[in-house]
């Protein structure tokens, strides 16, 4: 099939493309590969970079679009945020100019108006990015090709290495992992495993490392969905060391706790703070022993204006000895107790008023309604109805453990430092929430391992930029007035206007916009852009 040429119009400017048809065996239809040839100059394609100066001058005036309006305020703000972290420079060092511009555009789209990748081009043409880089082609095919190139390359790792070096990451690293689900049948990484969102879908596990002091994510990794959290830790430590990060404190949740991981941290003299998983028999005994006098006033302290008890302990297994604290938080105990009792009451009432049909499987119905609370109930069936009672002993055993947890550590840490750093894991939980909701990552809508890896890299860039902006908003007090989304909407009222003679002007800046830029410490003289 022979290629044909056609002209496409973008922002009022004509461009030549060569379209080559081919048969897609998978979709069983004719598709087209598009190749950019150049601007339409007197009926011929001309590459503007290699064109003579007189041609460039001529086309600038002749082909300038009619008066058009472009989103600018939000774009400018996010570009300044990228510059502060040198993200734009790292991308330009690692990618070609066109690929770097595409990656930045896709990352900003995830923050400003996340949408399916085959619709990003329409958004892009309405922003000032199209004025800065009019040759960028964000067609569905080109975006898919870019994601695939990113996914099969080492660009993400090289970018993270530059980011870690540039931000001088070396203090406290907070580590956690989440699930990214998908309906796709073509992503090999998708496997069934423990899904943190409660979805019955195959998933990819995404780990994220947050630099606590900088307040931004600096590293991520991808694992098949069936890999347990605890198994990812060894590779993560190796990767941290490979990136040259030294003298850090590693903070992890109980999902990463195991004797093997504890031994590895202690053996390599790595500083860490990690919550214990209390399923192990000897740890249950350790907690039971500590509970005998945990509420002794000699262990009483105050944390965030509330009383808390912290008792130092040691845990010996094999040739290893770990140090830690058992914490007892009366306020947490009360909250957990109320939550459990309310849930048990509601389940009991729901079961007691449930009528069973002749064909009903009583055991199945009970499991479905009781869910993860089955061990707290005794039940039988009489006259097609459940007769349910709550097991007092089971409730008492659970209540006795409420408000109590163990944090192990290695390093020069007191009870308050351990607890403070562990509680700051909230930041990474917020990052995961932003990744899944604000950046609209779920469900994954990619169709191969390579494009999935490329897409997650784009989402990671968007998360860094968004998190950095949110931190600046918090520091300046803007977060008390605006969410990130509302702030960007307010700034989008500042627009660039392209006139028929080629001039580009700005709309008048509002008082609110000026206050925002001043609070963020971003220059309000836009003549250079």
C-alpha atoms as one frame of an Amber mdcrd trajectory, in Angstrom:
protein
   0.000   0.000   0.000   1.448   3.326  -1.108   1.893   6.286   1.225  -0.062
   9.474   0.657   0.516  13.060   1.757  -1.976  15.227   3.532  -2.116  18.553
   5.334  -3.202  18.857   8.975  -4.108  22.207  10.544  -3.011  22.890  14.128
  -3.621  26.262  15.782  -4.286  27.758  12.367  -0.943  26.506  10.954  -0.724
  23.952   8.118   1.622  20.956   8.386   2.454  18.225   5.862   2.293  14.571
   6.953   2.942  11.338   5.102   0.336   8.656   5.839   1.329   5.021   5.201
  -1.504   2.468   5.418  -0.896  -0.983   6.896  -3.035  -3.929   7.949  -3.361
  -4.454  11.711  -3.668  -8.237  12.141  -4.721  -7.945  15.780  -7.594  -5.510
  15.171  -8.201  -6.817  11.613  -8.422  -3.403  10.039  -6.460  -0.907   7.969
  -4.535   1.623  10.062  -2.100   4.419   9.211   1.396   5.390  10.303   1.905
   9.146  10.275   5.256  10.825   9.585   5.793  14.575  10.017   7.320  16.228
   6.921   7.263  19.935   7.755   5.250  23.136   7.530   3.294  23.925   4.403
   5.304  26.659   2.663   3.928  27.538  -0.772   2.553  24.028  -1.188   5.725
  22.233  -0.089   6.798  20.717   3.263   9.648  22.651   4.945  11.474  21.644
   8.158  11.658  24.946  10.018  14.836  24.113  11.955  16.814  23.813   8.723
  14.937  26.513   6.830  16.742  29.790   5.868  16.149  32.758   8.154  14.156
  34.595   5.509  11.732  31.651   5.250  11.333  31.549   9.041  10.658  35.272
   9.168   8.174  35.000   6.329   6.234  32.128   7.852   6.160  33.653  11.303
   4.070  36.491   9.957   2.200  34.664   7.206   1.239  31.543   9.144   0.546
  32.997  12.566  -2.846  31.787  13.750  -5.810  34.083  13.976  -6.591  35.486
  17.382  -6.679  32.454  19.724  -6.751  32.022  23.485  -4.488  29.567  25.337
  -4.410  28.361  28.974  -1.274  29.798  30.553  -1.402  30.502  34.297  -1.495
  26.855  35.404   1.123  25.858  32.806   3.483  28.605  33.958   3.094  27.600
  37.621   3.833  23.926  36.995   6.762  24.781  34.724   8.265  26.915  37.501
   7.747  24.039  39.919   9.571  21.695  37.535  12.433  24.171  37.186  12.893
  24.334  40.961  13.608  20.601  40.999  15.460  20.690  37.632  13.003  18.132
  36.234  12.922  19.895  32.872  16.730  19.868  32.676  16.993  16.163  33.528
  14.448  15.271  30.843  16.279  17.370  28.247  19.531  15.617  29.122  17.969
  12.161  28.781  15.594  12.611  25.839  15.436  14.222  22.437  13.877  17.731
  22.414  10.581  16.467  20.969  10.351  13.515  23.390  11.209  15.757  26.362
   8.456  18.205  25.345   5.969  15.324  24.963   6.842  13.845  28.365   6.465
  17.229  30.088   3.118  17.817  28.377   1.792  14.389  29.380   2.961  14.859
  32.994   1.312  18.296  33.240  -1.895  16.923  31.767  -2.094  14.348  34.584
  -2.043  17.248  37.063  -4.264  19.785  35.313  -6.837  17.698  33.464  -6.068
  13.955  33.415  -7.646  12.211  30.464  -7.200   9.227  28.184  -3.952   9.456
  26.234  -5.790   9.529  22.898  -7.463  12.793  23.958  -4.424  14.677  25.282
  -3.685  16.259  21.895  -6.923  18.294  21.965  -6.077  19.571  25.460  -2.491
  20.383  24.443  -3.621  22.538  21.490  -5.569  24.757  23.894  -2.569  25.477
  26.152   0.448  27.748  25.875   2.558  24.609  25.439   1.336  24.504  21.830
   2.733  28.008  21.284   6.097  27.031  22.764   6.380  23.701  20.902   3.961
  23.689  17.919   5.666  20.707  16.265   4.939  18.309  19.129   2.677  15.533
  17.871   0.526  14.066  20.625  -1.578  11.812  18.421  -2.646   8.534  20.007
  -0.095   6.588  17.976   2.826   8.880  18.788   1.975   8.850  22.508   1.761
   5.053  22.501   5.143   4.843  20.741   6.670   7.231  23.296   5.333   5.277
  26.289   6.697   2.058  24.806  10.151   3.616  24.259  10.191   4.890  27.837
   9.014   1.553  29.215  11.667  -0.538  27.504  14.504   1.918  28.252  16.514
   2.783  31.364  15.315   6.414  31.217  13.191   6.155  34.407  16.124   4.780
  36.453  18.533   7.369  35.049  16.028  10.120  35.801  15.628   8.923  39.404
  19.415   8.805  39.830  19.656  12.443  38.707  16.745  13.466  40.933  18.270
  11.779  43.987  21.617  13.456  43.313  20.063  16.843  42.593  17.864  16.879
  45.708  20.713  15.533  47.854  18.450  12.811  49.237  20.149  11.283  52.265
  17.991  11.652  55.365  14.682   9.880  56.060  13.136   7.651  53.411   9.543
   6.509  53.861   8.668   3.344  51.948   5.294   1.889  51.066   3.579  -0.084
  48.352   0.170   0.034  46.662  -1.857  -1.860  44.063  -2.751  -0.635  40.564
  -5.581  -2.689  39.079  -6.580  -3.189  35.448  -9.073  -5.014  33.241  -6.443
  -5.483  30.527  -5.718  -8.998  29.291  -2.418  -8.000  27.653  -0.279  -6.792
  30.578   1.852  -9.708  31.770   2.750  -7.933  35.034  -0.885  -8.154  36.119
  -1.410 -10.907  38.670  -3.864 -11.537  41.464  -2.610 -10.715  44.961  -3.497
  -8.752  48.082  -5.431  -5.763  46.707  -5.318  -2.721  48.989  -8.395  -1.182
  47.341 -10.513  -4.292  47.835 -10.948  -4.851  44.095 -11.214  -8.359  42.640
  -8.964  -7.523  39.700  -5.430  -8.499  38.741  -2.930  -5.842  39.727   0.555
  -4.419  39.538   2.323  -3.564  42.788   3.919  -0.124  42.819   6.423   0.775
  45.533   7.196   4.397  46.297   9.958   6.041  48.322   9.366   9.500  49.760
  12.116  11.863  50.861  10.614  13.118  54.127  12.713  16.280  54.334  12.052
  17.318  50.722   8.468  16.117  50.901   8.557  14.570  47.413   8.672  11.029
  46.004  12.148  10.276  44.640  12.024   6.611  43.643   9.546   3.979  42.559
   9.559   0.389  41.370   7.094  -2.007  39.763   6.421  -5.626  40.744   4.029
  -8.333  39.552   0.794  -8.233  41.518   1.363 -11.500  43.371   4.651 -10.390
  44.975   4.216  -9.874  48.728   5.260  -6.531  50.216   7.824  -8.153  52.477
   9.657  -9.654  49.471  10.285  -6.271  47.819  12.430  -4.817  50.580  15.781
  -6.437  49.750  15.734  -5.220  46.133  14.691  -1.763  47.295  17.670  -1.494
  49.650  19.994  -2.602  46.841  18.518   0.053  44.558  18.844   2.784  47.210
  22.527   1.915  47.629  23.042   1.852  43.853  21.706   5.407  43.659  24.372
   6.466  46.138  22.041   7.290  49.042  23.879   6.964  52.338  23.207   7.690
  56.019  19.441   7.438  55.684  16.699   6.219  58.000  14.305   3.724  56.409
  10.689   3.897  57.653   8.370   1.009  56.769   4.952  -0.330  57.709   4.232
  -3.779  59.177   3.668  -5.158  55.677   7.459  -5.209  55.229   8.193  -6.802
  58.586   9.868 -10.195  58.751  12.735 -11.684  60.719  14.759 -11.894  57.506
  14.333  -8.186  56.786  15.064  -7.317  60.399  18.267  -9.374  60.278  19.343
  -7.761  57.002  18.929  -4.224  58.353  20.804  -5.005  61.566  23.534  -7.064
  59.853  24.297  -4.221  57.417  24.077  -1.596  60.174  21.233   0.249  58.418
  19.116   2.725  60.359  15.418   1.871  60.285  12.075   2.210  62.007   9.577
  -0.551  61.282   6.249  -1.640  62.732   6.077  -5.272  63.832   3.653  -7.785
  62.410   2.165  -9.501  65.454   1.195 -12.833  63.867   4.475 -14.411  65.016
   3.994 -16.421  68.221   7.047 -15.024  70.026   6.004 -11.447  69.211   2.530
 -12.125  70.582   4.184 -13.324  73.772   6.440 -10.256  73.812   3.409  -7.966
  73.567   1.512  -9.948  76.205   4.461  -9.671  78.605   4.802  -5.923  77.959
   1.081  -5.353  78.568   1.436  -6.365  82.220   2.806  -2.969  83.167   2.572
  -0.897  79.961   0.235   1.560  81.706   2.739   2.180  84.522   3.198   5.950
  84.918   6.975   5.603  84.484   6.254   4.941  80.781   3.806   7.852  80.487
   4.548  10.612  77.952   2.666  13.150  75.856   2.523  13.107  72.065   0.587
  15.759  70.131  -1.017  16.871  73.422  -2.367  13.389  74.184  -1.094  10.855
  76.763   0.762   7.838  75.412   2.791   5.073  77.050   6.105   3.905  75.550
   7.998   0.959  77.022  11.471  -0.039  75.696  11.881  -3.722  74.760  14.398
  -6.080  73.162  13.593  -8.934  70.792  16.121 -11.752  70.413  15.932 -14.444
  67.738  18.822 -16.586  66.581  21.976 -14.516  66.940  20.118 -11.230  66.331
  18.823  -8.756  68.901  16.499  -5.920  67.890  15.514  -2.940  70.014  12.089
  -1.353  70.022   9.231   0.258  71.899   5.795  -1.029  72.802   3.294   1.844
  72.561  -0.073   2.089  74.255  -2.308   4.903  72.995  -5.522   5.210  75.092
  -7.132   7.507  72.526  -6.434   5.057  69.698  -7.723   2.228  71.885 -11.032
   4.014  72.400 -11.415   4.771  68.691 -10.641   1.185  67.675 -12.995  -0.196
  70.308 -15.904   1.988  69.184 -15.285   1.057  65.560 -15.267  -2.677  66.319
 -18.349  -2.635  68.544 -20.346  -0.549  66.065 -19.406  -2.924  63.260 -20.286
  -6.049  65.266 -23.631  -4.561  66.288 -24.541  -3.696  62.681 -23.575  -7.153
  61.399 -25.561  -8.898  64.141 -28.655  -6.808  63.419 -28.337  -7.364  59.671
 -28.015 -11.137  60.110 -30.862 -11.385  62.621 -33.314  -9.745  60.225 -32.185
 -11.756  57.190 -34.709 -14.329  55.942 -33.324 -17.368  54.111 -34.975 -18.896
  51.065 -35.323 -22.656  50.664 -32.392 -22.736  48.244 -30.193 -20.368  50.255
 -26.805 -21.569  51.448 -26.775 -20.318  55.043 -23.003 -20.617  55.377 -22.446
 -18.572  52.212 -24.931 -15.879  53.291 -23.285 -15.647  56.709 -19.799 -15.295
  55.213 -20.990 -12.672  52.764 -22.580 -10.492  55.454 -20.015 -11.036  58.230
 -17.026 -10.674  55.876 -13.838 -10.452  57.961 -15.650 -10.570  61.321 -16.835
 -14.188  61.291 -14.678 -15.259  64.253 -16.602 -12.906  66.550 -19.978 -14.678
  66.088 -21.771 -17.869  67.068 -24.745 -18.624  64.855 -27.328 -21.186  63.830
 -30.453 -21.185  61.712 -34.023 -21.675  62.943 -37.256 -21.134  61.041 -35.332
 -19.809  58.011 -33.687 -17.079  60.092 -30.296 -16.548  61.654 -29.881 -16.658
  65.423 -26.665 -14.746  66.070 -24.700 -13.935  69.228 -21.413 -12.122  69.666
 -18.563 -14.078  71.292 -17.541 -12.166  74.404 -14.138 -13.890  74.738 -13.181
 -13.126  71.134 -14.108  -9.467  71.601 -12.199  -9.248  74.904  -9.049 -10.725
  73.342  -9.194  -8.211  70.500  -9.927  -5.246  72.775  -6.959  -6.145  75.000
  -4.621  -5.563  72.033  -6.220  -2.317  70.873  -4.189   0.856  70.966  -0.975
  -1.172  71.333   1.739  -1.703  68.733   5.477  -2.305  68.475   8.054  -0.270
  66.565  11.515  -1.761  66.092  14.465   0.461  65.259  18.189   0.586  64.680
  20.009   3.834  65.356  20.147   6.508  68.010  16.383   7.015  68.410  14.225
   7.700  71.440  10.542   6.813  71.692   9.389  10.175  70.309  11.670  10.139
  67.248  10.526   6.632  66.350   6.869   7.518  66.710   7.162  10.889  64.936
   8.909   9.439  61.895   6.523   6.505  61.718   3.455   8.748  61.927   4.802
  10.828  59.037   4.056   7.888  56.760   0.781   9.744  56.263   2.559  11.742
  53.554   3.150   8.703  51.406  -0.447   7.577  51.909  -1.527  10.987  50.593
   0.799  10.507  47.621  -0.809   7.180  46.763  -4.239   8.795  47.042  -3.155
  11.598  44.713  -1.661   9.098  42.275  -4.865   7.059  42.066  -7.460   9.829
  42.326  -6.157  13.292  41.422  -3.803  11.938  38.714  -6.503   9.488  37.579
  -4.201   6.479  37.209  -6.834   3.794  37.920  -7.857   1.620  36.322  -4.743
   1.197  34.205  -5.771   1.575  30.564  -2.570   0.474  28.846  -2.176  -2.620
  26.708   1.352  -3.936  27.183   4.033  -4.160  29.859   6.182  -1.559  28.103
   3.467   1.083  27.671   2.382   0.447  31.272   5.911   1.094  32.517   6.087
   4.246  30.399   2.731   5.481  31.676   3.703   4.920  35.320   6.869   6.974
  34.722   4.684   9.822  33.399   2.409   9.524  36.452   5.470   9.520  38.748
   6.677  12.798  37.194   3.230  14.306  37.651   3.193  13.175  41.292   6.572
  14.809  42.002   5.460  18.129  40.498   2.056  18.085  42.192   3.523  17.141
  45.581   6.130  19.892  45.350   3.448  22.464  44.489   1.234  21.285  47.358
   4.154  21.598  49.801   4.786  25.169  48.632   1.087  25.917  49.063   1.219
  24.509  52.602   4.327  26.518  53.506   2.852  29.757  52.128  -0.606  29.300
  53.677  -2.332  28.925  50.298  -3.507  25.412  51.189  -5.873  26.981  53.715
  -7.678  28.776  50.859  -7.254  26.494  47.857  -6.894  22.861  46.934  -4.348
  22.177  44.197  -7.154  21.811  41.660  -8.886  25.053  42.677  -5.597  26.959
  42.562  -4.879  25.751  39.013  -8.422  26.633  37.910  -7.963  30.125  39.317
  -4.671  30.521  37.458  -6.082  29.228  34.170  -7.979  32.510  33.880  -4.596
  34.021  33.021  -4.316  33.296  29.307  -2.090  33.967  26.328  -3.699  35.550
  23.284  -2.191  34.979  19.844  -3.003  37.843  17.453  -3.321  37.663  13.671
  -0.018  39.508  13.144   1.961  36.995  15.215   2.061  38.952  18.472   1.330
  37.110  21.720  -0.117  39.064  24.624  -1.292  38.198  28.142  -4.693  38.850
  29.605  -4.805  41.147  32.613  -3.746  39.492  35.850  -6.370  39.404  38.609
  -5.707  40.315  42.217  -6.087  36.682  43.329  -3.644  35.483  40.678  -1.064
  38.065  41.717  -1.449  37.060  45.388  -0.949  33.396  44.463   2.220  34.079
  42.468   3.613  36.253  45.255   2.846  33.585  47.884   4.588  30.930  45.770
   7.493  33.323  45.228   7.132  33.009  41.457   8.076  36.090  39.430   5.097
  38.013  38.075   6.983  39.555  35.142   6.029  37.276  32.262   7.674  39.172
  29.437  10.283  36.416  29.056   7.750  33.729  28.185
